[in-house]
Amino acid sequence: MAQGTRQKVYEALLERYGREVADAFLRSVDAMRSAADRQRLMVAIQANDLEAVLEALRVSEAAYEDMLESLRATYIAGGKAAEAIAADIVFSARNPRAEAWLRDHSSELVQQIVQDQREAVRTVLTGAMERGANPTSTVTRLVGATDRSTGKRVGGVLGLTNAQAGYVVNAQAELEAGDPASLNSYLNRARRDKRFDRSIEKALANGEPVPPETIRKATIAYERRLLALRAETLSRTEAMTALHQAQHEALLQAIDAGKVKANQVRRVWRCAVDTRVRESHRFLHSDSVGLNEKFKTPSGAELLFPGDPSAPAAERINCRCWVEHRIDFLANLR
């Protein structure tokens, strides 16, 4: 298969399965919102009991089972796509090594999501206490408000990272403070919903407080945009990791079966060659390494492939690179 064709196949897989993982993640968040016990939340918030709040929110690893199933489907698709590299490559998701990687990576991923969610809830509770917010508004900040047109809850910090939850707390505080410095700080937030800018700018110009309803709607819109960003970033990064890991595993299985020799395999780093590519990944473009060798960036980071989960987040998040596999079946003869 030609290089350009391989790249298109990979990009199509990343687009399809990245979207499926994102949708599954958002379904998990919606399910937690719907299942949250508001009455228990009110009591737990009044008691400042974090564990009781988390229990009422049903934040747990089990909540993300749907997302993990989508990730498994991505992994299998990546392995099957690798069969096009050479006729002798046959991928099995039931291989013990393949199963172990998927199990361990999935477990670690969900643990990280849940731990980050716990910290996000803590951030919201701390912010609510500092502002003297009532329990009802704090519940809304956690699980969102009911959209009358759909009957579903929208907004809230469920699903957001701890850092994003902090952005929400700070954005709301800026709008409520109402002073010029705070409002200008809010108006510089990249993910704000600009539909509310006119009302905020009017309050700023007249030296008046921002209307409470504007604050409520602007904050919910900000939360929704951050959640969409979270889903996109998480799903694309994890789909890319699963696809590349499965392709690597397919080659390992071919070697185990004696169909391919390890020294016959070369892996070539390919990037999108545009202005959005990380400088460190642009440096790697066309670099070639052996099957189990790692690519090394100028900063010293080492990656087995784009999206390598052992690499720093700065080298993984939203990466668009891919690996071209080359097998020289005549290498040993020469």
TORVOVEX-287702 format. One record per residue (C-alpha): x, y, z; residue in three letters; residue number from 1. Coordinates in nm, 3 decimals. Layout:
# residues N
{X=X Y=Y Z=Z residu=ALA num=NUM};
...
***
This chain:
# residues 334
{X=0.000 Y=0.000 Z=0.000 residu=MET num=1};
{X=0.142 Y=0.339 Z=-0.100 residu=ALA num=2};
{X=0.241 Y=0.591 Z=0.168 residu=GLN num=3};
{X=-0.035 Y=0.836 Z=0.075 residu=GLY num=4};
{X=-0.298 Y=0.563 Z=0.086 residu=THR num=5};
{X=-0.177 Y=0.441 Z=0.425 residu=ARG num=6};
{X=-0.197 Y=0.792 Z=0.561 residu=GLN num=7};
{X=-0.554 Y=0.835 Z=0.436 residu=LYS num=8};
{X=-0.655 Y=0.502 Z=0.591 residu=VAL num=9};
{X=-0.505 Y=0.606 Z=0.925 residu=TYR num=10};
{X=-0.667 Y=0.950 Z=0.915 residu=GLU num=11};
{X=-1.005 Y=0.796 Z=0.832 residu=ALA num=12};
{X=-0.974 Y=0.555 Z=1.125 residu=LEU num=13};
{X=-0.872 Y=0.836 Z=1.360 residu=LEU num=14};
{X=-1.165 Y=1.051 Z=1.248 residu=GLU num=15};
{X=-1.421 Y=0.771 Z=1.279 residu=ARG num=16};
{X=-1.310 Y=0.617 Z=1.607 residu=TYR num=17};
{X=-1.209 Y=0.946 Z=1.763 residu=GLY num=18};
{X=-1.568 Y=1.060 Z=1.715 residu=ARG num=19};
{X=-1.704 Y=0.734 Z=1.857 residu=GLU num=20};
{X=-1.487 Y=0.757 Z=2.168 residu=VAL num=21};
{X=-1.589 Y=1.122 Z=2.215 residu=ALA num=22};
{X=-1.959 Y=1.038 Z=2.182 residu=ASP num=23};
{X=-1.924 Y=0.753 Z=2.432 residu=ALA num=24};
{X=-1.745 Y=0.983 Z=2.678 residu=PHE num=25};
{X=-2.022 Y=1.242 Z=2.650 residu=LEU num=26};
{X=-2.288 Y=0.974 Z=2.698 residu=ARG num=27};
{X=-2.113 Y=0.873 Z=3.019 residu=SER num=28};
{X=-2.120 Y=1.232 Z=3.141 residu=VAL num=29};
{X=-2.489 Y=1.269 Z=3.048 residu=ASP num=30};
{X=-2.569 Y=0.948 Z=3.236 residu=ALA num=31};
{X=-2.394 Y=1.075 Z=3.550 residu=MET num=32};
{X=-2.580 Y=1.405 Z=3.528 residu=ARG num=33};
{X=-2.914 Y=1.229 Z=3.495 residu=SER num=34};
{X=-2.843 Y=0.981 Z=3.774 residu=ALA num=35};
{X=-2.715 Y=1.241 Z=4.022 residu=ALA num=36};
{X=-2.930 Y=1.258 Z=4.335 residu=ASP num=37};
{X=-2.991 Y=1.630 Z=4.389 residu=ARG num=38};
{X=-3.136 Y=1.588 Z=4.736 residu=GLN num=39};
{X=-2.839 Y=1.385 Z=4.857 residu=ARG num=40};
{X=-2.610 Y=1.638 Z=4.691 residu=LEU num=41};
{X=-2.770 Y=1.923 Z=4.883 residu=MET num=42};
{X=-2.722 Y=1.743 Z=5.214 residu=VAL num=43};
{X=-2.362 Y=1.644 Z=5.131 residu=ALA num=44};
{X=-2.274 Y=1.998 Z=5.021 residu=ILE num=45};
{X=-2.418 Y=2.148 Z=5.337 residu=GLN num=46};
{X=-2.206 Y=1.902 Z=5.536 residu=ALA num=47};
{X=-1.902 Y=1.979 Z=5.317 residu=ASN num=48};
{X=-1.859 Y=1.602 Z=5.274 residu=ASP num=49};
{X=-1.660 Y=1.541 Z=4.954 residu=LEU num=50};
{X=-1.700 Y=1.163 Z=4.960 residu=GLU num=51};
{X=-2.076 Y=1.193 Z=5.002 residu=ALA num=52};
{X=-2.087 Y=1.442 Z=4.713 residu=VAL num=53};
{X=-1.895 Y=1.203 Z=4.487 residu=LEU num=54};
{X=-2.122 Y=0.916 Z=4.587 residu=GLU num=55};
{X=-2.432 Y=1.122 Z=4.508 residu=ALA num=56};
{X=-2.277 Y=1.216 Z=4.172 residu=LEU num=57};
{X=-2.204 Y=0.847 Z=4.097 residu=ARG num=58};
{X=-1.851 Y=0.932 Z=3.986 residu=VAL num=59};
{X=-1.684 Y=0.595 Z=3.940 residu=SER num=60};
{X=-1.480 Y=0.391 Z=3.694 residu=GLU num=61};
{X=-1.793 Y=0.195 Z=3.601 residu=ALA num=62};
{X=-1.948 Y=0.514 Z=3.462 residu=ALA num=63};
{X=-1.702 Y=0.506 Z=3.170 residu=TYR num=64};
{X=-1.757 Y=0.148 Z=3.052 residu=GLU num=65};
{X=-1.918 Y=0.268 Z=2.729 residu=ASP num=66};
{X=-1.612 Y=0.477 Z=2.647 residu=MET num=67};
{X=-1.379 Y=0.183 Z=2.714 residu=LEU num=68};
{X=-1.580 Y=-0.036 Z=2.476 residu=GLU num=69};
{X=-1.532 Y=0.227 Z=2.205 residu=SER num=70};
{X=-1.161 Y=0.233 Z=2.281 residu=LEU num=71};
{X=-1.146 Y=-0.144 Z=2.246 residu=ARG num=72};
{X=-1.317 Y=-0.122 Z=1.906 residu=ALA num=73};
{X=-1.059 Y=0.139 Z=1.804 residu=THR num=74};
{X=-0.775 Y=-0.090 Z=1.909 residu=TYR num=75};
{X=-0.913 Y=-0.382 Z=1.707 residu=ILE num=76};
{X=-0.964 Y=-0.161 Z=1.403 residu=ALA num=77};
{X=-0.603 Y=-0.043 Z=1.424 residu=GLY num=78};
{X=-0.476 Y=-0.399 Z=1.439 residu=GLY num=79};
{X=-0.688 Y=-0.509 Z=1.145 residu=LYS num=80};
{X=-0.572 Y=-0.211 Z=0.941 residu=ALA num=81};
{X=-0.212 Y=-0.317 Z=1.004 residu=ALA num=82};
{X=-0.278 Y=-0.640 Z=0.814 residu=GLU num=83};
{X=-0.251 Y=-0.434 Z=0.494 residu=ALA num=84};
{X=0.117 Y=-0.366 Z=0.567 residu=ILE num=85};
{X=0.210 Y=-0.716 Z=0.449 residu=ALA num=86};
{X=0.029 Y=-1.036 Z=0.352 residu=ALA num=87};
{X=0.184 Y=-1.231 Z=0.641 residu=ASP num=88};
{X=0.047 Y=-1.003 Z=0.915 residu=ILE num=89};
{X=-0.264 Y=-1.128 Z=1.097 residu=VAL num=90};
{X=-0.381 Y=-0.943 Z=1.407 residu=PHE num=91};
{X=-0.560 Y=-1.108 Z=1.701 residu=SER num=92};
{X=-0.711 Y=-0.898 Z=1.978 residu=ALA num=93};
{X=-0.723 Y=-1.214 Z=2.191 residu=ARG num=94};
{X=-0.346 Y=-1.241 Z=2.203 residu=ASN num=95};
{X=-0.252 Y=-1.233 Z=2.575 residu=PRO num=96};
{X=-0.010 Y=-0.944 Z=2.528 residu=ARG num=97};
{X=-0.271 Y=-0.746 Z=2.332 residu=ALA num=98};
{X=-0.537 Y=-0.811 Z=2.594 residu=GLU num=99};
{X=-0.300 Y=-0.717 Z=2.875 residu=ALA num=100};
{X=-0.208 Y=-0.384 Z=2.717 residu=TRP num=101};
{X=-0.568 Y=-0.289 Z=2.650 residu=LEU num=102};
{X=-0.675 Y=-0.392 Z=3.001 residu=ARG num=103};
{X=-0.392 Y=-0.210 Z=3.176 residu=ASP num=104};
{X=-0.411 Y=0.104 Z=2.964 residu=HIS num=105};
{X=-0.791 Y=0.125 Z=2.997 residu=SER num=106};
{X=-0.771 Y=0.083 Z=3.373 residu=SER num=107};
{X=-0.504 Y=0.351 Z=3.409 residu=GLU num=108};
{X=-0.694 Y=0.590 Z=3.182 residu=LEU num=109};
{X=-1.021 Y=0.561 Z=3.373 residu=VAL num=110};
{X=-0.845 Y=0.592 Z=3.707 residu=GLN num=111};
{X=-0.689 Y=0.917 Z=3.587 residu=GLN num=112};
{X=-1.026 Y=1.048 Z=3.464 residu=ILE num=113};
{X=-1.199 Y=0.964 Z=3.792 residu=VAL num=114};
{X=-0.919 Y=1.111 Z=4.005 residu=GLN num=115};
{X=-0.922 Y=1.430 Z=3.799 residu=ASP num=116};
{X=-1.301 Y=1.441 Z=3.836 residu=GLN num=117};
{X=-1.269 Y=1.414 Z=4.213 residu=ARG num=118};
{X=-1.030 Y=1.708 Z=4.213 residu=GLU num=119};
{X=-1.264 Y=1.907 Z=3.988 residu=ALA num=120};
{X=-1.551 Y=1.854 Z=4.232 residu=VAL num=121};
{X=-1.324 Y=1.962 Z=4.517 residu=ARG num=122};
{X=-1.233 Y=2.279 Z=4.323 residu=THR num=123};
{X=-1.600 Y=2.367 Z=4.273 residu=VAL num=124};
{X=-1.686 Y=2.306 Z=4.639 residu=LEU num=125};
{X=-1.392 Y=2.517 Z=4.755 residu=THR num=126};
{X=-1.490 Y=2.798 Z=4.519 residu=GLY num=127};
{X=-1.852 Y=2.781 Z=4.636 residu=ALA num=128};
{X=-1.746 Y=2.807 Z=5.002 residu=MET num=129};
{X=-1.520 Y=3.105 Z=4.932 residu=GLU num=130};
{X=-1.802 Y=3.286 Z=4.750 residu=ARG num=131};
{X=-2.064 Y=3.190 Z=5.007 residu=GLY num=132};
{X=-2.276 Y=3.026 Z=4.737 residu=ALA num=133};
{X=-2.593 Y=2.849 Z=4.844 residu=ASN num=134};
{X=-2.620 Y=2.467 Z=4.806 residu=PRO num=135};
{X=-2.873 Y=2.496 Z=4.522 residu=THR num=136};
{X=-2.641 Y=2.698 Z=4.298 residu=SER num=137};
{X=-2.352 Y=2.465 Z=4.388 residu=THR num=138};
{X=-2.555 Y=2.164 Z=4.276 residu=VAL num=139};
{X=-2.617 Y=2.339 Z=3.944 residu=THR num=140};
{X=-2.246 Y=2.412 Z=3.912 residu=ARG num=141};
{X=-2.179 Y=2.039 Z=3.953 residu=LEU num=142};
{X=-2.449 Y=1.873 Z=3.742 residu=VAL num=143};
{X=-2.583 Y=2.158 Z=3.531 residu=GLY num=144};
{X=-2.929 Y=2.303 Z=3.487 residu=ALA num=145};
{X=-3.227 Y=2.143 Z=3.314 residu=THR num=146};
{X=-3.280 Y=2.261 Z=2.958 residu=ASP num=147};
{X=-3.656 Y=2.313 Z=2.926 residu=ARG num=148};
{X=-3.654 Y=2.240 Z=2.553 residu=SER num=149};
{X=-3.488 Y=1.897 Z=2.589 residu=THR num=150};
{X=-3.548 Y=1.802 Z=2.951 residu=GLY num=151};
{X=-3.177 Y=1.722 Z=2.984 residu=LYS num=152};
{X=-2.925 Y=1.878 Z=3.216 residu=ARG num=153};
{X=-2.668 Y=2.102 Z=3.049 residu=VAL num=154};
{X=-2.353 Y=2.260 Z=3.185 residu=GLY num=155};
{X=-2.190 Y=2.162 Z=3.512 residu=GLY num=156};
{X=-1.834 Y=2.046 Z=3.567 residu=VAL num=157};
{X=-1.895 Y=1.672 Z=3.539 residu=LEU num=158};
{X=-1.654 Y=1.545 Z=3.276 residu=GLY num=159};
{X=-1.423 Y=1.846 Z=3.294 residu=LEU num=160};
{X=-1.063 Y=1.828 Z=3.408 residu=THR num=161};
{X=-0.968 Y=1.988 Z=3.736 residu=ASN num=162};
{X=-0.796 Y=2.270 Z=3.546 residu=ALA num=163};
{X=-1.113 Y=2.332 Z=3.342 residu=GLN num=164};
{X=-1.325 Y=2.331 Z=3.657 residu=ALA num=165};
{X=-1.093 Y=2.601 Z=3.787 residu=GLY num=166};
{X=-1.149 Y=2.803 Z=3.469 residu=TYR num=167};
{X=-1.526 Y=2.785 Z=3.529 residu=VAL num=168};
{X=-1.499 Y=2.890 Z=3.893 residu=VAL num=169};
{X=-1.275 Y=3.183 Z=3.800 residu=ASN num=170};
{X=-1.491 Y=3.288 Z=3.504 residu=ALA num=171};
{X=-1.802 Y=3.298 Z=3.719 residu=GLN num=172};
{X=-1.616 Y=3.494 Z=3.985 residu=ALA num=173};
{X=-1.503 Y=3.746 Z=3.722 residu=GLU num=174};
{X=-1.858 Y=3.798 Z=3.601 residu=LEU num=175};
{X=-1.994 Y=3.832 Z=3.952 residu=GLU num=176};
{X=-1.720 Y=4.073 Z=4.061 residu=ALA num=177};
{X=-1.823 Y=4.313 Z=3.786 residu=GLY num=178};
{X=-1.520 Y=4.542 Z=3.809 residu=ASP num=179};
{X=-1.346 Y=4.644 Z=3.484 residu=PRO num=180};
{X=-1.037 Y=4.428 Z=3.538 residu=ALA num=181};
{X=-1.244 Y=4.116 Z=3.608 residu=SER num=182};
{X=-1.483 Y=4.166 Z=3.317 residu=LEU num=183};
{X=-1.196 Y=4.235 Z=3.076 residu=ASN num=184};
{X=-1.029 Y=3.918 Z=3.200 residu=SER num=185};
{X=-1.347 Y=3.722 Z=3.124 residu=TYR num=186};
{X=-1.375 Y=3.880 Z=2.778 residu=LEU num=187};
{X=-1.028 Y=3.748 Z=2.699 residu=ASN num=188};
{X=-1.123 Y=3.385 Z=2.764 residu=ARG num=189};
{X=-1.085 Y=3.198 Z=2.437 residu=ALA num=190};
{X=-1.362 Y=2.944 Z=2.503 residu=ARG num=191};
{X=-1.629 Y=3.189 Z=2.622 residu=ARG num=192};
{X=-1.956 Y=3.210 Z=2.428 residu=ASP num=193};
{X=-1.931 Y=3.544 Z=2.249 residu=LYS num=194};
{X=-2.309 Y=3.573 Z=2.220 residu=ARG num=195};
{X=-2.307 Y=3.719 Z=2.573 residu=PHE num=196};
{X=-2.028 Y=3.970 Z=2.506 residu=ASP num=197};
{X=-2.265 Y=4.255 Z=2.419 residu=ARG num=198};
{X=-2.445 Y=4.235 Z=2.754 residu=SER num=199};
{X=-2.118 Y=4.213 Z=2.943 residu=ILE num=200};
{X=-1.961 Y=4.501 Z=2.748 residu=GLU num=201};
{X=-2.272 Y=4.713 Z=2.813 residu=LYS num=202};
{X=-2.244 Y=4.651 Z=3.187 residu=ALA num=203};
{X=-1.874 Y=4.733 Z=3.169 residu=LEU num=204};
{X=-1.935 Y=5.059 Z=2.982 residu=ALA num=205};
{X=-2.214 Y=5.170 Z=3.218 residu=ASN num=206};
{X=-2.032 Y=5.065 Z=3.536 residu=GLY num=207};
{X=-2.321 Y=4.833 Z=3.622 residu=GLU num=208};
{X=-2.322 Y=4.472 Z=3.745 residu=PRO num=209};
{X=-2.373 Y=4.197 Z=3.488 residu=VAL num=210};
{X=-2.735 Y=4.072 Z=3.508 residu=PRO num=211};
{X=-2.755 Y=3.745 Z=3.709 residu=PRO num=212};
{X=-2.933 Y=3.567 Z=3.425 residu=GLU num=213};
{X=-2.653 Y=3.662 Z=3.186 residu=THR num=214};
{X=-2.397 Y=3.528 Z=3.433 residu=ILE num=215};
{X=-2.588 Y=3.202 Z=3.465 residu=ARG num=216};
{X=-2.627 Y=3.148 Z=3.092 residu=LYS num=217};
{X=-2.272 Y=3.258 Z=3.006 residu=ALA num=218};
{X=-2.125 Y=3.025 Z=3.266 residu=THR num=219};
{X=-2.328 Y=2.727 Z=3.144 residu=ILE num=220};
{X=-2.227 Y=2.800 Z=2.785 residu=ALA num=221};
{X=-1.862 Y=2.821 Z=2.893 residu=TYR num=222};
{X=-1.892 Y=2.483 Z=3.067 residu=GLU num=223};
{X=-2.046 Y=2.325 Z=2.758 residu=ARG num=224};
{X=-1.768 Y=2.451 Z=2.536 residu=ARG num=225};
{X=-1.501 Y=2.326 Z=2.774 residu=LEU num=226};
{X=-1.669 Y=1.985 Z=2.788 residu=LEU num=227};
{X=-1.671 Y=1.965 Z=2.407 residu=ALA num=228};
{X=-1.301 Y=2.050 Z=2.409 residu=LEU num=229};
{X=-1.236 Y=1.789 Z=2.677 residu=ARG num=230};
{X=-1.417 Y=1.519 Z=2.478 residu=ALA num=231};
{X=-1.236 Y=1.608 Z=2.156 residu=GLU num=232};
{X=-0.891 Y=1.620 Z=2.316 residu=THR num=233};
{X=-0.933 Y=1.302 Z=2.518 residu=LEU num=234};
{X=-1.088 Y=1.099 Z=2.239 residu=SER num=235};
{X=-0.846 Y=1.200 Z=1.966 residu=ARG num=236};
{X=-0.542 Y=1.139 Z=2.185 residu=THR num=237};
{X=-0.664 Y=0.801 Z=2.310 residu=GLU num=238};
{X=-0.788 Y=0.686 Z=1.969 residu=ALA num=239};
{X=-0.448 Y=0.772 Z=1.822 residu=MET num=240};
{X=-0.271 Y=0.580 Z=2.098 residu=THR num=241};
{X=-0.492 Y=0.273 Z=2.051 residu=ALA num=242};
{X=-0.447 Y=0.273 Z=1.672 residu=LEU num=243};
{X=-0.069 Y=0.298 Z=1.689 residu=HIS num=244};
{X=-0.034 Y=0.047 Z=1.972 residu=GLN num=245};
{X=-0.247 Y=-0.204 Z=1.782 residu=ALA num=246};
{X=-0.039 Y=-0.162 Z=1.468 residu=GLN num=247};
{X=0.277 Y=-0.222 Z=1.670 residu=HIS num=248};
{X=0.119 Y=-0.527 Z=1.832 residu=GLU num=249};
{X=0.023 Y=-0.666 Z=1.490 residu=ALA num=250};
{X=0.391 Y=-0.659 Z=1.388 residu=LEU num=251};
{X=0.494 Y=-0.825 Z=1.714 residu=LEU num=252};
{X=0.242 Y=-1.103 Z=1.650 residu=GLN num=253};
{X=0.381 Y=-1.154 Z=1.299 residu=ALA num=254};
{X=0.728 Y=-1.187 Z=1.447 residu=ILE num=255};
{X=0.604 Y=-1.431 Z=1.713 residu=ASP num=256};
{X=0.454 Y=-1.642 Z=1.432 residu=ALA num=257};
{X=0.783 Y=-1.640 Z=1.240 residu=GLY num=258};
{X=0.628 Y=-1.454 Z=0.946 residu=LYS num=259};
{X=0.850 Y=-1.148 Z=0.985 residu=VAL num=260};
{X=1.196 Y=-1.090 Z=1.133 residu=LYS num=261};
{X=1.240 Y=-0.799 Z=1.374 residu=ALA num=262};
{X=1.543 Y=-0.672 Z=1.184 residu=ASN num=263};
{X=1.336 Y=-0.651 Z=0.865 residu=GLN num=264};
{X=1.108 Y=-0.382 Z=1.009 residu=VAL num=265};
{X=1.173 Y=-0.009 Z=0.987 residu=ARG num=266};
{X=0.933 Y=0.252 Z=1.118 residu=ARG num=267};
{X=0.926 Y=0.604 Z=0.975 residu=VAL num=268};
{X=0.776 Y=0.906 Z=1.156 residu=TRP num=269};
{X=0.541 Y=1.114 Z=0.943 residu=ARG num=270};
{X=0.388 Y=1.447 Z=1.040 residu=CYS num=271};
{X=0.129 Y=1.668 Z=0.873 residu=ALA num=272};
{X=0.396 Y=1.918 Z=0.762 residu=VAL num=273};
{X=0.185 Y=2.226 Z=0.838 residu=ASP num=274};
{X=0.198 Y=2.518 Z=1.080 residu=THR num=275};
{X=0.009 Y=2.327 Z=1.350 residu=ARG num=276};
{X=0.271 Y=2.055 Z=1.390 residu=VAL num=277};
{X=0.482 Y=2.064 Z=1.706 residu=ARG num=278};
{X=0.835 Y=2.175 Z=1.632 residu=GLU num=279};
{X=0.969 Y=1.862 Z=1.803 residu=SER num=280};
{X=0.755 Y=1.641 Z=1.575 residu=HIS num=281};
{X=0.852 Y=1.838 Z=1.267 residu=ARG num=282};
{X=1.210 Y=1.753 Z=1.365 residu=PHE num=283};
{X=1.117 Y=1.382 Z=1.368 residu=LEU num=284};
{X=0.959 Y=1.385 Z=1.022 residu=HIS num=285};
{X=1.116 Y=1.109 Z=0.807 residu=SER num=286};
{X=1.322 Y=0.974 Z=1.098 residu=ASP num=287};
{X=1.356 Y=0.596 Z=1.075 residu=SER num=288};
{X=1.400 Y=0.351 Z=1.366 residu=VAL num=289};
{X=1.384 Y=-0.023 Z=1.420 residu=GLY num=290};
{X=1.082 Y=-0.213 Z=1.545 residu=LEU num=291};
{X=1.140 Y=-0.160 Z=1.917 residu=ASN num=292};
{X=1.351 Y=0.154 Z=1.901 residu=GLU num=293};
{X=1.208 Y=0.485 Z=2.015 residu=LYS num=294};
{X=1.198 Y=0.813 Z=1.831 residu=PHE num=295};
{X=1.385 Y=1.087 Z=2.021 residu=LYS num=296};
{X=1.279 Y=1.451 Z=2.015 residu=THR num=297};
{X=1.524 Y=1.742 Z=2.058 residu=PRO num=298};
{X=1.397 Y=1.785 Z=2.415 residu=SER num=299};
{X=1.504 Y=1.432 Z=2.500 residu=GLY num=300};
{X=1.151 Y=1.283 Z=2.506 residu=ALA num=301};
{X=1.130 Y=0.929 Z=2.367 residu=GLU num=302};
{X=0.824 Y=0.790 Z=2.188 residu=LEU num=303};
{X=0.768 Y=0.442 Z=2.054 residu=LEU num=304};
{X=0.505 Y=0.596 Z=1.826 residu=PHE num=305};
{X=0.288 Y=0.912 Z=1.811 residu=PRO num=306};
{X=0.064 Y=0.909 Z=2.116 residu=GLY num=307};
{X=0.294 Y=0.682 Z=2.318 residu=ASP num=308};
{X=0.127 Y=0.687 Z=2.663 residu=PRO num=309};
{X=0.467 Y=0.679 Z=2.835 residu=SER num=310};
{X=0.564 Y=1.013 Z=2.675 residu=ALA num=311};
{X=0.502 Y=1.353 Z=2.837 residu=PRO num=312};
{X=0.156 Y=1.502 Z=2.779 residu=ALA num=313};
{X=0.315 Y=1.788 Z=2.586 residu=ALA num=314};
{X=0.427 Y=1.535 Z=2.323 residu=GLU num=315};
{X=0.097 Y=1.342 Z=2.310 residu=ARG num=316};
{X=-0.207 Y=1.567 Z=2.334 residu=ILE num=317};
{X=-0.380 Y=1.628 Z=1.999 residu=ASN num=318};
{X=-0.089 Y=1.490 Z=1.799 residu=CYS num=319};
{X=-0.171 Y=1.422 Z=1.432 residu=ARG num=320};
{X=0.143 Y=1.231 Z=1.333 residu=CYS num=321};
{X=0.153 Y=0.870 Z=1.218 residu=TRP num=322};
{X=0.407 Y=0.594 Z=1.155 residu=VAL num=323};
{X=0.484 Y=0.438 Z=0.818 residu=GLU num=324};
{X=0.592 Y=0.073 Z=0.848 residu=HIS num=325};
{X=0.837 Y=-0.074 Z=0.603 residu=ARG num=326};
{X=0.925 Y=-0.444 Z=0.586 residu=ILE num=327};
{X=1.229 Y=-0.555 Z=0.387 residu=ASP num=328};
{X=1.181 Y=-0.929 Z=0.340 residu=PHE num=329};
{X=1.514 Y=-0.952 Z=0.155 residu=LEU num=330};
{X=1.718 Y=-0.797 Z=0.436 residu=ALA num=331};
{X=1.847 Y=-1.128 Z=0.572 residu=ASN num=332};
{X=1.926 Y=-1.264 Z=0.226 residu=LEU num=333};
{X=2.150 Y=-0.967 Z=0.156 residu=ARG num=334};
***
